[in-house]
Protein backbone atom coordinates (compact mmCIF):
# COMPACT_ATOMS: atom_id res chain seq x y z
CA UNK A 1 0.00 0.00 0.00
CA UNK A 2 1.27 3.47 -0.90
CA UNK A 3 0.12 6.61 0.93
CA UNK A 4 0.31 10.39 0.56
CA UNK A 5 -1.39 13.14 2.57
CA UNK A 6 -1.94 16.68 1.27
CA UNK A 7 -3.96 19.24 3.26
CA UNK A 8 -5.42 16.39 5.33
CA UNK A 9 -6.64 14.56 2.23
CA UNK A 10 -5.21 11.03 2.39
CA UNK A 11 -4.70 9.03 -0.81
CA UNK A 12 -3.90 5.31 -0.53
CA UNK A 13 -3.06 3.19 -3.58
CA UNK A 14 -2.87 -0.58 -3.81
CA UNK A 15 -1.67 -1.90 -7.20
CA UNK A 16 -2.02 -5.52 -8.28
CA UNK A 17 -1.03 -7.43 -11.40
CA UNK A 18 -3.75 -8.93 -13.62
CA UNK A 19 -2.03 -12.06 -14.88
CA UNK A 20 -5.12 -13.23 -16.77
CA UNK A 21 -4.84 -10.16 -19.06
CA UNK A 22 -1.18 -10.77 -19.98
CA UNK A 23 -0.69 -11.12 -23.74
CA UNK A 24 2.87 -12.19 -24.58
CA UNK A 25 2.32 -11.82 -28.34
CA UNK A 26 1.51 -8.11 -27.82
CA UNK A 27 3.95 -7.44 -24.94
CA UNK A 28 0.91 -6.41 -22.91
CA UNK A 29 1.09 -6.41 -19.13
CA UNK A 30 -1.90 -5.12 -17.16
CA UNK A 31 -2.22 -3.88 -13.59
CA UNK A 32 -5.22 -2.70 -11.66
CA UNK A 33 -4.98 -0.30 -8.77
CA UNK A 34 -7.39 0.48 -5.98
CA UNK A 35 -7.42 4.05 -4.71
CA UNK A 36 -8.96 5.14 -1.43
CA UNK A 37 -9.33 8.88 -0.78
CA UNK A 38 -10.06 9.88 2.82
CA UNK A 39 -11.07 13.42 3.74
CA UNK A 40 -9.39 13.94 7.12
CA UNK A 41 -9.83 17.72 6.87
CA UNK A 42 -12.59 19.76 8.45
CA UNK A 43 -14.02 20.95 5.14
CA UNK A 44 -16.01 19.64 2.18
CA UNK A 45 -13.95 18.84 -0.96
CA UNK A 46 -14.79 17.69 -4.46
CA UNK A 47 -12.40 15.87 -6.80
CA UNK A 48 -12.55 17.70 -10.14
CA UNK A 49 -9.80 16.16 -12.26
CA UNK A 50 -6.83 13.81 -12.33
CA UNK A 51 -3.32 13.80 -13.76
CA UNK A 52 -1.17 10.69 -14.11
CA UNK A 53 2.47 10.33 -15.17
CA UNK A 54 3.09 6.73 -16.18
CA UNK A 55 6.66 5.58 -16.84
CA UNK A 56 7.22 2.09 -18.21
CA UNK A 57 10.28 -0.09 -17.61
CA UNK A 58 11.99 1.31 -20.73
CA UNK A 59 11.61 4.89 -19.49
CA UNK A 60 8.79 5.83 -21.88
CA UNK A 61 6.44 8.38 -20.30
CA UNK A 62 2.72 8.79 -20.87
CA UNK A 63 0.72 11.60 -19.30
CA UNK A 64 -3.02 11.23 -18.73
CA UNK A 65 -5.34 14.08 -17.78
CA UNK A 66 -9.09 14.12 -17.47
CA UNK A 67 -12.15 15.07 -15.47
CA UNK A 68 -12.84 13.13 -12.30
CA UNK A 69 -12.09 9.46 -11.81
CA UNK A 70 -13.92 6.52 -13.42
CA UNK A 71 -16.55 8.92 -14.72
CA UNK A 72 -17.26 10.53 -11.35
CA UNK A 73 -16.34 13.74 -9.53
CA UNK A 74 -16.82 12.54 -5.94
CA UNK A 75 -17.75 14.91 -3.13
CA UNK A 76 -16.35 14.20 0.32
CA UNK A 77 -17.52 15.78 3.53
CA UNK A 78 -15.19 15.70 6.54
CA UNK A 79 -14.58 12.07 7.52
CA UNK A 80 -15.89 10.66 4.22
CA UNK A 81 -13.92 8.27 2.04
CA UNK A 82 -14.23 7.29 -1.61
CA UNK A 83 -12.78 4.21 -3.28
CA UNK A 84 -12.42 3.30 -6.92
CA UNK A 85 -10.51 0.84 -9.06
CA UNK A 86 -8.90 1.40 -12.44
CA UNK A 87 -6.19 -0.15 -14.57
CA UNK A 88 -3.03 0.47 -16.52
CA UNK A 89 -1.61 -1.56 -19.42
CA UNK A 90 2.12 -1.42 -20.14
CA UNK A 91 4.34 -2.89 -22.86
CA UNK A 92 7.03 -3.73 -20.27
CA UNK A 93 6.86 -5.95 -17.17
CA UNK A 94 7.32 -3.02 -14.79
CA UNK A 95 6.63 0.68 -14.43
CA UNK A 96 5.83 3.53 -12.08
CA UNK A 97 2.77 5.73 -11.74
CA UNK A 98 2.47 9.03 -9.89
CA UNK A 99 -0.06 11.82 -10.11
CA UNK A 100 -2.31 14.36 -8.52
CA UNK A 101 -5.96 15.27 -8.16
CA UNK A 102 -7.35 18.77 -8.50
CA UNK A 103 -9.79 19.39 -5.69
CA UNK A 104 -12.14 22.25 -4.81
CA UNK A 105 -13.48 23.23 -1.41
CA UNK A 106 -16.81 24.88 -0.66
CA UNK A 107 -15.25 28.36 -0.89
CA UNK A 108 -14.31 27.61 -4.50
CA UNK A 109 -10.58 27.34 -3.72
CA UNK A 110 -8.85 24.83 -6.00
CA UNK A 111 -5.79 22.89 -4.86
CA UNK A 112 -3.70 19.86 -5.82
CA UNK A 113 -3.62 16.62 -3.83
CA UNK A 114 -0.67 14.30 -4.33
CA UNK A 115 -1.17 10.70 -5.46
CA UNK A 116 1.82 8.72 -4.16
CA UNK A 117 4.26 7.19 -6.62
CA UNK A 118 3.73 3.45 -6.83
CA UNK A 119 5.46 0.68 -8.73
CA UNK A 120 3.87 -1.77 -11.10
CA UNK A 121 5.80 -5.03 -10.88
CA UNK A 122 5.25 -8.63 -11.84
CA UNK A 123 4.75 -10.80 -8.76
CA UNK A 124 8.09 -12.11 -7.53
CA UNK A 125 10.13 -9.54 -9.48
CA UNK A 126 12.26 -6.74 -8.08
CA UNK A 127 10.54 -3.37 -7.69
CA UNK A 128 11.36 -0.53 -10.02
CA UNK A 129 13.19 2.35 -8.29
Backbone as CSV, one residue per row, in Angstrom:
resi,resn,N_x,N_y,N_z,CA_x,CA_y,CA_z,C_x,C_y,C_z
1,UNK,0.856,-1.184,0.000,0.000,0.000,0.000,0.897,1.240,0.000
2,UNK,0.540,2.211,-0.785,1.270,3.468,-0.905,0.357,4.587,-0.397
3,UNK,0.944,5.590,0.282,0.115,6.610,0.926,0.748,7.986,0.786
4,UNK,-0.108,8.991,0.550,0.308,10.394,0.558,-0.801,11.195,1.216
5,UNK,-0.422,12.264,1.925,-1.394,13.140,2.569,-1.074,14.577,2.185
6,UNK,-2.063,15.270,1.635,-1.939,16.678,1.272,-3.138,17.412,1.855
7,UNK,-2.883,18.433,2.653,-3.962,19.238,3.257,-5.018,18.360,3.928
8,UNK,-4.562,17.336,4.608,-5.421,16.394,5.331,-6.333,15.568,4.419
9,UNK,-5.974,15.490,3.144,-6.642,14.561,2.228,-5.671,13.408,2.023
10,UNK,-6.070,12.218,2.454,-5.207,11.034,2.387,-5.550,10.224,1.142
11,UNK,-4.514,9.847,0.385,-4.695,9.029,-0.809,-3.871,7.755,-0.625
12,UNK,-4.549,6.618,-0.640,-3.901,5.313,-0.534,-4.078,4.570,-1.848
13,UNK,-3.004,3.939,-2.319,-3.063,3.190,-3.577,-2.532,1.777,-3.352
14,UNK,-3.273,0.816,-3.874,-2.867,-0.581,-3.805,-2.892,-1.154,-5.227
15,UNK,-1.708,-1.322,-5.855,-1.666,-1.903,-7.200,-1.613,-3.432,-7.145
16,UNK,-2.137,-4.071,-8.177,-2.021,-5.521,-8.284,-2.023,-5.924,-9.748
17,UNK,-1.230,-6.938,-10.044,-1.025,-7.430,-11.404,-2.193,-8.313,-11.831
18,UNK,-2.651,-8.121,-13.073,-3.753,-8.926,-13.621,-3.164,-9.943,-14.608
19,UNK,-2.713,-11.051,-14.065,-2.029,-12.058,-14.879,-2.912,-12.592,-16.000
20,UNK,-4.214,-12.682,-15.759,-5.122,-13.230,-16.769,-5.263,-12.317,-17.990
21,UNK,-4.770,-11.075,-17.911,-4.841,-10.164,-19.056,-3.500,-10.013,-19.764
22,UNK,-2.497,-10.782,-19.345,-1.184,-10.766,-19.975,-1.286,-11.348,-21.378
23,UNK,-0.706,-10.647,-22.356,-0.695,-11.116,-23.743,0.742,-11.058,-24.254
24,UNK,1.467,-12.207,-24.182,2.872,-12.191,-24.577,3.094,-11.826,-26.045
25,UNK,2.152,-12.140,-26.912,2.323,-11.818,-28.340,2.265,-10.312,-28.588
26,UNK,1.640,-9.570,-27.682,1.512,-8.114,-27.816,2.375,-7.352,-26.812
27,UNK,3.204,-8.082,-26.038,3.949,-7.444,-24.936,3.009,-6.564,-24.111
28,UNK,1.927,-7.154,-23.661,0.907,-6.409,-22.910,0.818,-6.959,-21.493
29,UNK,1.170,-6.100,-20.550,1.089,-6.406,-19.130,0.055,-5.446,-18.537
30,UNK,-0.815,-5.959,-17.674,-1.900,-5.116,-17.161,-1.945,-5.180,-15.638
31,UNK,-2.049,-4.009,-15.035,-2.221,-3.885,-13.590,-3.530,-3.166,-13.312
32,UNK,-4.107,-3.484,-12.194,-5.216,-2.699,-11.656,-4.674,-2.014,-10.413
33,UNK,-5.352,-0.960,-10.019,-4.982,-0.303,-8.774,-6.251,0.196,-8.108
34,UNK,-6.261,0.048,-6.795,-7.393,0.484,-5.982,-6.955,1.738,-5.224
35,UNK,-7.735,2.794,-5.375,-7.425,4.052,-4.712,-8.496,4.342,-3.672
36,UNK,-8.050,4.704,-2.477,-8.961,5.143,-1.429,-8.571,6.569,-1.047
37,UNK,-9.536,7.475,-1.137,-9.330,8.877,-0.779,-10.116,9.129,0.505
38,UNK,-9.425,9.633,1.522,-10.063,9.884,2.816,-9.939,11.373,3.125
39,UNK,-11.071,12.002,3.387,-11.074,13.415,3.743,-10.908,13.542,5.257
40,UNK,-9.681,13.780,5.695,-9.390,13.945,7.122,-9.394,15.424,7.522
41,UNK,-9.782,16.285,6.574,-9.834,17.721,6.871,-11.167,18.062,7.530
42,UNK,-11.333,19.330,7.848,-12.594,19.760,8.453,-13.472,20.500,7.451
43,UNK,-13.205,20.277,6.145,-14.022,20.953,5.135,-14.420,20.009,4.001
44,UNK,-15.512,20.336,3.356,-16.006,19.636,2.176,-15.007,19.811,1.039
45,UNK,-14.773,18.744,0.253,-13.955,18.836,-0.959,-14.612,18.024,-2.064
46,UNK,-14.336,18.433,-3.290,-14.786,17.686,-4.462,-13.593,17.452,-5.370
47,UNK,-13.458,16.224,-5.859,-12.405,15.872,-6.803,-12.880,16.284,-8.194
48,UNK,-12.151,17.193,-8.826,-12.552,17.699,-10.137,-11.855,16.990,-11.290
49,UNK,-10.540,16.755,-11.142,-9.803,16.163,-12.261,-8.601,15.379,-11.747
50,UNK,-7.985,14.635,-12.666,-6.832,13.809,-12.332,-5.712,14.048,-13.343
51,UNK,-4.508,13.786,-12.900,-3.320,13.804,-13.758,-2.464,12.609,-13.352
52,UNK,-2.055,11.822,-14.339,-1.165,10.685,-14.106,0.068,10.831,-14.975
53,UNK,1.215,10.470,-14.414,2.465,10.334,-15.167,2.868,8.873,-15.033
54,UNK,2.825,8.167,-16.155,3.090,6.726,-16.181,4.403,6.501,-16.912
55,UNK,5.350,5.859,-16.246,6.658,5.577,-16.841,6.820,4.070,-16.902
56,UNK,7.052,3.531,-18.107,7.219,2.088,-18.214,8.674,1.711,-17.927
57,UNK,8.955,0.414,-17.944,10.280,-0.092,-17.607,11.374,0.341,-18.559
58,UNK,11.013,0.818,-19.748,11.991,1.310,-20.729,12.171,2.820,-20.633
59,UNK,11.484,3.444,-19.671,11.614,4.887,-19.493,10.665,5.726,-20.333
60,UNK,9.778,5.079,-21.091,8.792,5.830,-21.878,7.740,6.404,-20.944
61,UNK,7.371,7.671,-21.178,6.442,8.376,-20.300,5.146,8.676,-21.039
62,UNK,4.035,8.419,-20.364,2.720,8.795,-20.873,2.053,9.644,-19.801
63,UNK,1.451,10.746,-20.219,0.719,11.598,-19.296,-0.764,11.509,-19.613
64,UNK,-1.569,11.371,-18.569,-3.016,11.232,-18.727,-3.691,12.296,-17.875
65,UNK,-4.565,13.060,-18.490,-5.344,14.082,-17.784,-6.815,13.876,-18.115
66,UNK,-7.678,14.229,-17.169,-9.095,14.121,-17.469,-9.942,14.535,-16.289
67,UNK,-11.228,14.704,-16.545,-12.151,15.067,-15.472,-12.408,13.873,-14.560
68,UNK,-12.450,14.141,-13.267,-12.845,13.130,-12.300,-12.047,11.847,-12.349
69,UNK,-12.654,10.799,-11.807,-12.089,9.456,-11.808,-13.211,8.484,-12.136
70,UNK,-12.944,7.533,-12.975,-13.917,6.523,-13.416,-15.299,7.136,-13.672
71,UNK,-15.297,8.279,-14.337,-16.555,8.916,-14.720,-17.265,9.674,-13.607
72,UNK,-16.624,9.846,-12.470,-17.261,10.532,-11.346,-16.381,11.677,-10.845
73,UNK,-17.025,12.643,-10.214,-16.339,13.737,-9.526,-16.834,13.715,-8.077
74,UNK,-16.275,12.781,-7.291,-16.820,12.542,-5.944,-16.706,13.753,-5.025
75,UNK,-17.708,13.882,-4.162,-17.750,14.911,-3.134,-17.540,14.223,-1.789
76,UNK,-16.649,14.801,-0.978,-16.352,14.203,0.316,-16.496,15.239,1.421
77,UNK,-17.398,14.972,2.324,-17.517,15.778,3.532,-16.434,15.340,4.512
78,UNK,-16.177,16.116,5.553,-15.186,15.704,6.542,-15.479,14.292,7.049
79,UNK,-14.442,13.449,7.052,-14.583,12.074,7.518,-15.006,11.086,6.458
80,UNK,-15.454,11.561,5.289,-15.886,10.660,4.220,-14.686,10.031,3.519
81,UNK,-14.935,8.884,2.900,-13.923,8.266,2.036,-14.587,7.844,0.738
82,UNK,-13.758,7.694,-0.277,-14.227,7.292,-1.605,-13.201,6.319,-2.148
83,UNK,-13.680,5.218,-2.723,-12.775,4.215,-3.279,-13.172,3.893,-4.706
84,UNK,-12.164,3.725,-5.555,-12.420,3.296,-6.925,-11.281,2.409,-7.388
85,UNK,-11.519,1.714,-8.484,-10.508,0.844,-9.060,-10.387,1.167,-10.538
86,UNK,-9.164,1.164,-11.022,-8.900,1.403,-12.439,-7.737,0.520,-12.854
87,UNK,-7.252,0.703,-14.078,-6.185,-0.153,-14.566,-5.208,0.575,-15.450
88,UNK,-4.087,-0.110,-15.696,-3.028,0.467,-16.516,-2.318,-0.644,-17.294
89,UNK,-2.395,-0.614,-18.628,-1.611,-1.559,-19.421,-0.231,-0.975,-19.726
90,UNK,0.775,-1.825,-19.760,2.124,-1.420,-20.142,2.673,-2.411,-21.159
91,UNK,3.673,-1.987,-21.923,4.342,-2.888,-22.862,5.613,-3.471,-22.252
92,UNK,5.883,-3.176,-20.985,7.027,-3.730,-20.270,6.527,-4.365,-18.971
93,UNK,7.326,-5.263,-18.372,6.860,-5.954,-17.166,6.981,-5.150,-15.877
94,UNK,7.278,-3.858,-15.985,7.324,-3.017,-14.788,7.119,-1.565,-15.181
95,UNK,6.810,-0.748,-14.186,6.631,0.679,-14.426,6.325,1.395,-13.122
96,UNK,6.134,2.695,-13.244,5.833,3.530,-12.084,4.725,4.502,-12.471
97,UNK,3.805,4.721,-11.559,2.766,5.731,-11.742,2.838,6.725,-10.589
98,UNK,2.561,7.985,-10.898,2.468,9.032,-9.895,1.505,10.070,-10.437
99,UNK,0.876,10.839,-9.573,-0.065,11.816,-10.110,-0.576,12.773,-9.057
100,UNK,-1.676,13.419,-9.434,-2.315,14.364,-8.518,-3.779,14.540,-8.931
101,UNK,-4.566,14.914,-7.940,-5.958,15.273,-8.161,-6.095,16.776,-7.965
102,UNK,-6.966,17.388,-8.753,-7.346,18.770,-8.505,-8.650,18.734,-7.736
103,UNK,-8.639,19.380,-6.583,-9.793,19.394,-5.693,-10.301,20.825,-5.546
104,UNK,-11.549,20.931,-5.100,-12.137,22.248,-4.814,-12.878,22.152,-3.486
105,UNK,-12.730,23.192,-2.660,-13.484,23.225,-1.412,-14.749,24.063,-1.600
106,UNK,-15.523,24.183,-0.559,-16.811,24.883,-0.661,-16.644,26.372,-0.959
107,UNK,-15.506,26.937,-0.600,-15.247,28.359,-0.889,-14.823,28.578,-2.340
108,UNK,-14.703,27.490,-3.102,-14.306,27.605,-4.501,-12.800,27.561,-4.704
109,UNK,-12.041,27.424,-3.617,-10.578,27.339,-3.725,-10.195,26.003,-4.342
110,UNK,-9.332,26.055,-5.357,-8.850,24.833,-6.001,-7.434,24.559,-5.508
111,UNK,-7.121,23.278,-5.318,-5.789,22.891,-4.856,-5.471,21.479,-5.342
112,UNK,-4.180,21.165,-5.354,-3.699,19.863,-5.824,-3.494,18.932,-4.633
113,UNK,-3.849,17.665,-4.823,-3.623,16.624,-3.830,-2.735,15.564,-4.475
114,UNK,-1.649,15.248,-3.798,-0.669,14.299,-4.328,-1.209,12.871,-4.311
115,UNK,-0.962,12.155,-5.411,-1.166,10.703,-5.465,0.229,10.109,-5.318
116,UNK,0.456,9.216,-4.364,1.815,8.717,-4.156,2.331,7.942,-5.360
117,UNK,3.636,8.022,-5.584,4.262,7.189,-6.621,4.134,5.733,-6.186
118,UNK,3.793,4.875,-7.142,3.728,3.449,-6.833,4.253,2.651,-8.006
119,UNK,4.849,1.498,-7.682,5.461,0.684,-8.728,4.502,-0.398,-9.196
120,UNK,4.626,-0.702,-10.454,3.868,-1.767,-11.096,4.892,-2.857,-11.421
121,UNK,4.804,-3.974,-10.741,5.795,-5.032,-10.876,5.113,-6.384,-11.013
122,UNK,5.748,-7.266,-11.780,5.254,-8.632,-11.844,5.467,-9.281,-10.478
123,UNK,4.553,-10.126,-10.062,4.746,-10.799,-8.761,6.073,-11.564,-8.753
124,UNK,6.816,-11.414,-7.669,8.087,-12.115,-7.535,9.267,-11.413,-8.180
125,UNK,9.040,-10.285,-8.832,10.128,-9.539,-9.481,10.534,-8.370,-8.596
126,UNK,11.744,-7.878,-8.826,12.256,-6.737,-8.081,11.497,-5.481,-8.445
127,UNK,11.255,-4.634,-7.456,10.544,-3.372,-7.687,11.385,-2.401,-8.484
128,UNK,10.702,-1.587,-9.269,11.357,-0.527,-10.020,11.655,0.624,-9.059
129,UNK,12.843,1.207,-9.160,13.191,2.346,-8.287,13.113,3.639,-9.045
